[in-house]
Amino acid sequence: MAVHLYLSLVPEALIASMLEPEEFGSYYAVGTKKKASGQAIFLEIDPDFRSKYLRINEGISRCVPHEDGTPKSSIYIGVYRVLEHIDVSALGKLYLVTKDGRTLGIDPSEDIPPLDDGLHLYKEIVPVSPLVASRLNPLDFFDLIVKNPTSLVTLTAIAFAELRLDELASNPEMGQVGDLPYSNMDHLREVLKDLKTKPVATKMVDRASPASFAYRTVKNGFFVGNESAMAYYPLPSSDELQESHYRWWRSANM
């Protein structure tokens, strides 16, 4: 059986597994008696990738079938500072898994989303997970956090998603909330108003934001990168998801 390498983003970990991505997603999200269940996000990593910081060869060597011949589900290779030691060139598909184990695979794309001038909301996923509002588009936000930071707090690598603001992106005071599910909406409006009137590029909305979030709130996609490069994973439109991935979409919106 082939051994796969998976980079889990929720929580951060590098895992060797004999399960195919869809099987791994179900196993990882639904859980077992010794593992909690919940939403999962992971990337498939080139099985030939190696890093002096991660004991990948040893992990793969331990990933062998059980005595009854069933595949080994997971061998943890690293759970700390993993993303920063993975080359962006080694990243494969991104998989979004619902809490009941339905998996959607997304290929990386070179077509970056339109860089509009409105306000933005970013959910950082790893290595930290705050919710941040910004005047910066995704590329400039990535540059500020990783490549050219202006604060003393910097990250060598990051994975984040841009979330929907809808009318609040241009009119935080009076814009309609619609179906946006964010808690403490009054606080979010105040943060967005400050960005429009004060000389700051970003403001924290929630420094203790939960790791999981509603996939339907993703505005365009997911961004993963380090000081050398960045990969973009576009989330298909809601119409495409309903037409081509209905069961996943239905599960994601339960």
VENHU-V651598 format. One record per pair of residues at least 12 apart in sequence whose C-alpha atoms are under 10 Angstrom apart, sorted by the first residue. I is the first residue (numbers start at 1). GAP is how many residues later the second one is. D is the distance in whole Angstrom. If there is no record, write none. Layout:
BEGIN
i,gap,d
I,GAP,D
I,GAP,D
END
This chain:
BEGIN
i,gap,d
1,16,10
1,17,6
1,18,9
1,62,10
1,63,8
1,64,8
1,69,10
1,70,8
1,71,10
2,15,8
2,16,6
2,17,8
2,18,9
2,45,9
2,58,10
2,61,10
2,62,10
2,69,10
3,13,6
3,14,6
3,15,5
3,16,8
3,17,9
3,44,8
3,56,10
3,57,7
3,58,9
3,60,7
3,61,9
3,68,9
3,69,9
3,70,10
3,71,10
4,12,6
4,13,5
4,14,6
4,15,7
4,16,7
4,17,8
4,20,10
4,40,7
4,41,8
4,42,8
4,43,6
4,44,10
4,56,8
4,59,9
4,70,10
5,12,6
5,13,9
5,14,10
5,16,10
5,38,9
5,39,6
5,40,5
5,41,7
5,42,6
5,43,9
5,44,9
5,51,9
5,54,10
5,55,9
5,69,10
5,70,10
5,71,10
5,72,9
6,15,8
6,18,9
6,35,10
6,36,6
6,37,6
6,38,5
6,39,6
6,40,9
6,41,9
6,68,9
6,70,10
6,71,10
6,85,9
6,86,9
6,87,10
6,88,10
6,89,10
7,34,9
7,35,5
7,36,5
7,37,6
7,38,7
7,70,10
7,71,9
7,72,10
7,75,8
7,76,8
7,79,9
7,84,9
7,85,10
7,87,9
8,20,9
8,32,8
8,33,6
8,34,4
8,35,6
8,36,9
8,71,9
8,74,9
8,75,9
8,86,10
8,87,9
8,118,10
9,31,8
9,32,5
9,33,5
9,34,8
9,73,10
9,74,8
9,85,10
9,116,7
9,117,6
9,118,8
9,150,8
9,151,10
9,202,9
10,19,10
10,28,9
10,29,8
10,30,6
10,31,6
10,32,7
10,115,7
10,116,8
10,117,10
10,119,10
10,201,7
10,202,8
11,28,10
11,29,8
11,30,8
11,31,9
11,68,8
11,69,10
11,114,9
11,115,8
11,116,9
11,200,8
11,201,10
12,29,9
12,30,9
12,66,8
12,67,6
12,68,7
12,69,8
12,70,7
12,71,8
12,113,9
12,114,7
12,115,7
12,116,10
13,29,9
13,63,7
13,64,7
13,65,5
13,66,4
13,67,7
13,68,8
13,69,6
13,70,8
14,28,9
14,29,10
14,30,10
14,31,9
14,40,9
14,41,10
14,42,9
14,45,10
14,60,10
14,61,9
14,62,6
14,63,5
14,64,5
14,65,6
14,66,9
14,67,10
14,68,7
14,69,8
14,72,9
15,27,10
15,29,10
15,30,10
15,41,9
15,44,8
15,45,9
15,48,10
15,58,9
15,59,6
15,60,6
15,61,5
15,62,6
15,63,7
15,64,9
16,29,10
16,31,9
16,40,8
16,41,10
16,42,10
16,43,6
16,44,6
16,45,9
16,46,9
16,47,7
16,56,9
16,57,8
16,58,6
16,59,5
16,60,6
16,61,7
16,62,10
17,42,9
17,43,8
17,45,10
17,46,7
17,47,9
17,48,10
17,54,8
17,55,6
17,56,5
17,57,5
17,58,6
17,59,9
18,42,10
18,45,7
18,46,8
18,47,8
18,52,9
18,53,5
18,54,5
18,55,6
18,56,7
18,57,9
19,51,10
19,52,7
19,53,7
19,54,6
19,55,8
20,24,10
20,53,10
21,21,9
21,22,9
21,23,8
21,72,9
21,73,10
21,74,8
21,82,8
21,83,10
21,84,8
22,73,9
22,74,10
22,75,9
22,79,8
22,80,8
22,81,6
22,82,8
22,83,9
23,50,9
23,78,9
23,79,9
23,80,9
24,18,10
24,49,7
24,50,9
24,73,10
24,77,9
24,79,9
25,14,9
25,15,7
25,16,8
25,17,8
25,70,8
25,71,8
25,72,6
25,73,9
25,74,10
25,75,10
25,76,6
25,77,7
25,78,6
25,79,9
26,13,10
26,14,9
26,71,7
26,72,9
26,73,9
26,74,7
26,75,4
26,76,6
26,77,7
27,13,10
27,46,8
27,47,9
27,73,10
27,74,7
28,12,7
28,13,9
28,14,10
28,45,9
28,46,9
28,69,9
28,71,9
28,73,8
29,12,9
29,67,10
29,68,7
29,69,7
29,70,6
29,71,7
29,72,5
29,73,9
29,74,9
30,67,9
30,68,9
30,69,6
30,70,6
30,71,5
30,72,9
31,68,10
31,69,9
31,70,9
37,62,7
37,63,8
37,64,9
38,59,9
38,60,7
38,61,5
38,62,8
38,63,8
38,174,8
39,57,8
39,58,6
39,59,5
39,60,4
39,61,8
39,62,8
39,63,10
39,172,9
39,173,6
39,174,8
39,175,9
39,176,10
39,213,9
40,55,8
40,56,6
40,57,5
40,58,7
40,59,7
40,60,10
40,61,8
40,62,10
40,63,9
40,171,10
40,172,8
41,53,7
41,54,6
41,55,5
41,56,6
41,57,9
41,62,9
41,63,10
41,84,9
41,171,9
42,50,10
42,51,9
42,52,6
42,53,5
42,54,7
42,55,8
42,63,10
43,47,10
43,48,7
43,49,6
43,50,6
43,51,4
43,52,6
43,53,9
43,62,9
43,63,9
43,181,10
44,46,9
44,47,6
44,48,5
44,49,6
44,50,7
44,51,8
44,61,10
45,41,9
45,42,9
45,43,9
45,44,9
45,45,6
45,46,5
45,47,6
45,48,8
45,49,10
46,41,10
46,43,9
46,44,5
46,45,6
46,46,7
46,47,10
47,13,9
47,43,8
47,45,10
48,42,9
49,37,8
49,38,8
49,40,9
49,41,6
49,42,9
50,35,10
50,36,9
50,37,9
50,40,9
51,34,7
51,35,7
51,36,9
52,33,9
53,25,9
53,28,9
53,29,9
53,31,10
53,32,7
53,33,9
54,23,7
54,24,7
54,27,10
54,28,8
54,31,8
54,32,9
55,21,10
55,22,6
55,23,8
56,20,10
56,21,6
56,22,9
57,20,9
58,17,10
58,19,8
59,15,9
59,16,6
59,17,7
59,18,6
59,19,9
60,14,10
60,15,8
60,16,10
60,17,9
61,14,10
62,12,10
62,13,7
62,14,10
63,12,6
63,13,10
80,47,9
81,45,9
81,46,7
81,75,10
81,76,9
82,44,10
82,45,9
82,75,9
83,43,8
83,44,8
83,73,9
83,74,6
83,75,7
83,76,8
83,141,9
83,142,8
83,143,8
84,42,10
84,43,9
84,71,9
84,72,6
84,73,5
84,74,8
84,141,8
84,142,7
84,143,9
85,71,9
85,72,9
85,141,9
86,71,9
86,139,9
86,140,9
87,138,9
87,139,8
87,141,9
87,142,8
87,143,10
88,69,10
88,136,8
88,137,6
88,138,7
88,139,10
88,140,8
88,141,6
88,142,7
88,143,7
89,136,10
89,139,10
89,140,8
89,141,9
89,142,9
91,16,10
91,17,9
91,133,9
91,134,10
91,140,8
92,13,10
92,14,9
92,15,7
92,16,7
92,139,10
93,12,6
93,13,5
93,14,5
93,15,7
93,140,8
94,12,5
94,13,7
94,14,8
94,128,9
94,130,10
94,138,10
94,139,7
94,140,10
95,12,9
95,138,10
96,119,8
96,139,10
96,152,9
96,156,9
97,118,10
97,151,8
97,154,10
97,155,8
98,116,9
98,117,9
98,150,7
98,151,9
98,152,10
98,153,6
98,154,6
98,155,9
98,156,10
99,113,10
99,152,8
99,153,8
99,155,10
100,148,10
100,151,7
100,152,9
101,147,9
101,150,9
102,145,8
102,146,6
102,147,9
102,148,10
102,149,7
102,150,8
103,142,10
103,144,10
103,145,7
103,146,10
103,148,10
103,149,10
104,131,10
104,137,10
104,141,8
104,143,10
104,144,7
104,145,9
105,128,10
105,130,10
106,115,10
106,116,10
106,126,10
106,127,6
106,128,7
106,129,7
106,130,8
107,124,10
107,125,9
107,126,6
107,127,8
107,128,9
108,113,10
108,114,9
108,115,9
108,116,10
108,123,6
108,124,5
108,125,5
108,126,7
108,127,10
109,122,7
109,123,6
109,124,6
109,125,7
110,120,10
110,121,8
110,122,7
110,123,9
110,124,10
111,121,8
111,122,9
111,123,9
112,26,9
112,27,9
112,108,9
112,109,9
112,111,10
112,119,9
112,120,7
112,121,9
112,122,8
113,24,10
113,25,9
113,26,10
113,106,10
113,107,7
113,108,8
113,119,9
113,121,8
114,23,9
114,24,10
114,106,9
115,21,9
115,22,6
115,23,8
115,24,8
115,25,10
116,19,10
116,20,9
116,21,7
116,22,10
116,53,10
117,18,8
117,19,8
117,20,7
117,52,9
117,53,9
118,16,9
118,17,7
118,18,8
118,19,8
118,47,9
118,48,10
118,49,10
118,50,9
118,51,5
118,52,6
118,53,9
118,78,10
119,14,7
119,15,6
119,16,5
119,17,7
119,18,8
119,46,8
119,47,10
119,48,10
119,49,8
119,50,5
119,51,7
119,52,9
119,53,9
119,73,7
119,74,10
119,76,8
119,77,8
119,82,10
119,83,10
120,12,8
120,13,6
120,14,5
120,15,6
120,16,7
120,17,7
120,18,8
120,21,10
120,42,7
120,43,8
120,44,8
120,45,7
120,46,10
120,48,9
120,49,6
120,50,10
120,72,9
120,82,9
120,99,10
121,12,4
121,13,6
121,14,9
121,15,10
121,16,10
121,17,9
121,40,9
121,41,6
121,42,5
121,43,7
121,44,7
121,48,9
121,67,10
121,71,9
121,81,9
121,82,10
121,83,10
121,84,9
121,97,10
121,98,9
122,12,8
122,15,10
122,16,8
122,19,9
122,38,7
122,39,6
122,40,5
122,41,6
122,42,9
122,80,10
122,82,10
122,83,10
122,96,9
122,97,10
122,100,10
123,36,9
123,37,6
123,38,5
123,39,6
123,40,7
123,82,10
123,83,10
123,86,8
123,87,10
123,88,9
123,89,10
123,90,9
123,95,9
123,99,10
124,34,7
124,35,6
124,36,4
124,37,7
124,38,9
124,85,9
124,87,9
124,98,10
124,99,10
125,33,8
125,34,5
125,35,5
125,36,8
125,84,10
125,85,9
125,86,7
125,87,9
125,88,10
125,97,10
125,98,10
125,99,10
126,29,10
126,31,8
126,32,6
126,33,5
126,34,7
126,85,9
126,98,9
127,28,8
127,29,9
127,30,8
127,31,6
127,32,8
127,33,10
128,27,9
128,30,8
128,31,9
128,32,10
128,79,9
128,80,9
128,81,10
128,83,9
129,29,10
129,30,9
129,31,8
129,77,9
129,78,7
129,79,7
129,80,6
129,81,7
129,82,6
129,83,9
130,30,10
130,74,7
130,75,8
130,76,6
130,77,4
130,78,6
130,79,5
130,80,8
130,81,9
131,29,10
131,30,10
131,31,10
131,32,10
131,72,9
131,73,6
131,74,5
131,75,5
131,76,6
131,77,8
131,78,6
131,79,9
131,80,10
132,30,10
132,31,10
132,56,10
132,59,9
132,70,7
132,71,6
132,72,5
132,73,5
132,74,7
132,75,8
132,77,10
133,29,10
133,30,10
133,32,10
133,36,10
133,55,8
133,58,7
133,59,7
133,62,8
133,68,9
133,69,6
133,70,5
133,71,6
133,72,6
133,73,9
134,35,10
134,57,9
134,58,8
134,61,7
134,62,10
134,66,8
134,67,6
134,68,4
134,69,6
134,70,9
134,71,10
135,34,9
135,57,9
135,60,7
135,61,8
135,64,10
135,65,8
135,66,5
135,67,6
135,68,9
136,65,6
136,66,8
137,25,9
138,22,9
138,23,9
138,24,7
138,84,10
138,85,8
139,84,9
139,91,9
140,61,10
141,60,9
141,61,9
142,13,10
142,15,9
142,16,8
142,17,9
142,18,9
142,81,8
142,82,9
142,83,8
142,84,9
142,85,10
142,88,9
143,83,10
143,84,9
143,87,10
144,57,9
144,58,10
145,12,9
145,13,8
145,81,10
145,82,10
146,12,7
146,79,9
146,80,7
146,81,6
146,82,10
147,79,8
147,80,6
147,81,9
147,82,10
148,79,9
155,71,8
155,72,9
156,69,9
156,70,6
156,71,6
156,72,10
157,67,8
157,68,6
157,69,4
157,70,7
157,71,9
157,72,10
157,73,9
158,65,8
158,66,6
158,67,6
158,68,6
158,69,9
158,72,9
159,63,7
159,64,6
159,65,4
159,66,7
159,67,9
159,71,9
159,72,9
159,73,10
160,61,9
160,62,6
160,63,5
160,64,7
160,65,9
160,72,10
161,54,10
161,56,10
161,57,7
161,58,8
161,59,8
161,60,6
161,61,4
161,62,6
161,63,9
161,71,10
161,72,9
161,73,10
161,74,10
162,55,9
162,56,6
162,57,6
162,58,6
162,59,6
162,60,7
162,61,8
163,17,10
163,50,10
163,51,9
163,52,9
163,53,9
163,54,5
163,55,4
163,56,5
163,57,8
163,58,8
163,59,10
164,16,8
164,52,9
164,53,5
164,54,6
164,55,5
164,56,8
165,12,8
165,13,10
165,15,8
165,17,10
165,23,10
165,27,10
165,52,9
165,53,10
165,54,8
166,12,8
166,13,10
166,14,8
166,51,10
166,53,9
168,20,9
168,21,8
168,24,8
168,25,9
169,20,10
169,23,8
169,24,10
170,22,9
170,23,10
170,26,9
171,18,9
171,21,9
171,22,8
171,25,10
172,14,10
172,16,8
172,17,5
172,18,8
172,19,9
172,20,6
172,21,6
172,22,10
172,23,10
172,24,9
173,13,9
173,16,6
173,17,8
173,19,8
173,20,7
174,15,9
175,14,9
179,37,10
179,38,9
180,34,10
180,36,9
180,37,7
181,32,10
181,33,8
181,35,10
181,36,8
182,31,10
182,32,10
182,35,9
183,23,10
184,21,10
184,22,10
187,18,8
187,19,10
188,16,9
188,17,6
188,18,9
189,16,10
190,15,10
191,12,7
191,13,8
191,14,7
192,13,9
214,38,7
214,39,8
214,40,10
215,20,9
215,34,9
215,37,6
215,38,8
216,19,10
216,21,10
216,22,8
216,33,8
216,36,7
216,37,7
218,16,10
218,17,8
218,19,10
219,15,9
219,16,8
219,17,10
219,18,9
220,12,10
220,13,9
220,14,6
220,15,6
220,16,8
220,17,8
221,12,5
221,13,4
221,14,5
221,15,8
221,16,10
222,12,6
222,13,8
END
